[in-house]
């Protein structure tokens, strides 16, 4: 597990403790010591962050707000302020970058730092971690936990084990001893469904997977089985990626009520499509595939995943960065979603290509100012006039905010809760690390 120049790999995972809730308790003394939740308090709200006082009642991030209130009737709900959290995050990431030039942000409040080869300059990793924690506390008055290990997964699990407000280092020789007794579900990327599947095969702990025959894992679980077997043995070659590229962009929202009216759904699709397109243009990207996602209103099982999710996608003849094109394609996929009411609707794009290799060739119809789309949404292209309009609207959005200009037919796509994820292509003033490259992290739990 050597890193650059043959030095032993040393990765640090820094994770703010109950970030949103900690900011609120710091700034509002009346909330200190009380069980609070940042997130939506409505019937479809979700807990974005829970204070440690709330966690004593079993309240957790990503939990439905209704369930959280049942567990803790005294719970205080705070709607939250993403711009304030993003500004705080920028301060925290500035501190991170003083300790390593290789910082991979996963969300507003979480990052990997590569300390490989820095011991002679900075000192032993545990001392570095404690200095980082102390500086974050002194500059922001917020708690942070740190995990240190030779691979990403170990560092991430160690930071969770160190919570709240602690540090845990796992040296290379202790990796297997640290991992073996942990539940198999603690492996990075193993969710509830995958966890149940692993347990069905008798793999209850990470040690069970580490000792399993790789050929058996492959026979039972395919390539994924081999991959998690390697992770269970502490074999994780993933590097810290400061400039990680996005593979997709998306926007979605949960409705306050179940929706079946096509007009409402189409207006929401347009809102999401315009937002996704604006993020594409800010990054000089084009998308080849449009994805429509929805979640049915009927519950099929208990828990937050109890509402079935559906997706449909369509690949375009030419890549696009135009919101109207994305919206028209997504609307063409909508018929399948109208069989019954939906509670969530989202629009995404994938197959991203840069501007140099992705700009569509103008057709004769484009040159004449026509759409050239015909009846097939896959062949739609933005006209030169539309591209010029998009640039003008982007300039307004960059100066005054993304909502300064909206189409009359756009919907009010409100989100049920806050997200801990920062989005590639959002405005510089809203990004948590405005001085760094944009990234898009996987997490939305606001932990």
Steps between C-alpha positions, in 0.01 A plus 500: 500500500766744392424842359700750301881457505462168679388659829232310695156635411344717765149636446300720735121519499361814663130514580316779679274382782128559439612792284177690436373440853834604651496826304148575624588422862814715477311797357184464709581453869139410582542178299807377685443183695164441332407226251483677165463395140584696187264404221141506389239474773215414263345162438760429232793671661824316562762551771806662342693515827421410860676635807655246732228578753246387239703190417460380856133442409594303188455791257735470204574682175291389200219396735147621412409797717175335608696209645746736667216687673351172619832399658555841660186714555719785637696518176566852368495534120715763327448563130867572441699745289709344223688821417614532860610135508681537167685809627604307811610210282726729297679602819544135600635396159751786511634341818510156339713630214764627744575139590501343153478613137297185429154557648202308363172649619212257530242746631473831678642355819717204402829448318796272447852642538806317366783524756723247324865602523435806719618363836846658486343837425184491711570237764331170593148460349320492836664828601403652165142385550484653847642830373241505223219431748628769735524758220148425377369536856690828558399657168137382482400385852374178340586137583667271248600134505799354318589150384845403373592186310692361204188473279191711446247255643695452824546876548128558444391227741755624756360854496151365563634292790670811643175698519416726661796738503778242497785345303585140419807379312518150354859413402559262208583203721170539687265530199373141495461489877298823482277389212430133582236539777305777326166423331528432127265794443778736610686439174485815293223470242304218667144621555203333674404279204858389433551446873202266517634310201842458660347380826288254304824338384634497856732799467407689815833662580777652294717216626260248348551665162875531545528126559263403219636334190518763220368247246198431721433872541515543124267205438246635749531875444685553172767770459354689795567202725866500408519875555353498852717199585806711423366787710436259787867396482608863516586523132381840381704666226280809467701820521397838637362683195506880539364553146254216470276529196126460514342216304146634529301802619147499637230696680199357683239592757234341718151647465298618800216282370465209263485628142341346192417814297713506187519879501661508844744225408599668173554836673723329756693321228569834330626651826740213559610489135588870497700460821692200368568678169633807678743283697611333175571834335694632798732202468509511119351153481243334275285197584418209275231332714194637682361314801156538657460371855187474711392336823152355529263632765398155622713336766601140437710442814602672823783747524616799292558272200146369512380707205595337167737700280484490121730639232486534122770638273553597139825561312509800268620507141721796597609608850338812646532764769156653440228482765212499254646202314558310825147582613339386176685169511407448867137580425500237227594249771221618729218275375630207704482714813134587458361157583467604865583801723863583578664656806843579351613612156847557366686575178861404437756477224793266441749422226673833562748632244699822503414796283774435249385148427133535575361792305248383250548575131250755385247369257354694207190559712714642783663744262158618398394544863274194513514223756571215261338270754221342301279276712787305655627667821833322463584719199422835666772765495518855631506768230778763490250758623412276794867450586548874504196540727636232735829688531315821588286322760807333649665839541195628689491188719870531582450858611161491671428134578359201317137597567524854361346394167251215470271377229132562568439126448755390759379330816589572862725200563550526874722252674376302798826556687848642471782317328854452625617462145645785302422500135736543211411813307328682784579871536848580630352697789300196611782247475672390821844512337467784254875526455538133404377278221134405514414152618189305559489272801279199552364575838180675598470418867643824639674303774 
